[in-house]
């Protein structure tokens, strides 16, 4: 009887370990993807921005990154910002589309601080969420 109880406890521990790890196997939700996008934008990590952008929008992103003004900002080290006090809230979600309202603050490389208050659209593609459009446009 004691052996059966220990075996049952052991199986419950294994089940708990497996179930706690299952959440890590799921792709990130819209809020996490939005947060990752702002982190990449702040660091001006164009490769990460490209990964987080919906495949159908990557050409648009690339055109923006190739813009002479964007290139100049990058070359002078002025591209990017430090985002802080950020909040991400899904305000609409319907199947393969989600709208995430983003608020917080951004500190530019020149030291000015601005409020962030925009809603970005994300779309699901191949089981993963991607940024489709940001509130301030591309």
Secondary structure, DSSP 4 states (H G I P E B T S, - for coil): -HHHHHHHHHHHHHHHHHHHHHGGGSPP-HHHHHHHHHHHHHHT-HHHHHHHB-GGGHHHHHHHHHSHHHHHHHHTT---EEEEEEEEEEEEEETTEEEEEEEEEEEETTS-EEEEEEEEEEEEETTEEEEEE-TT--
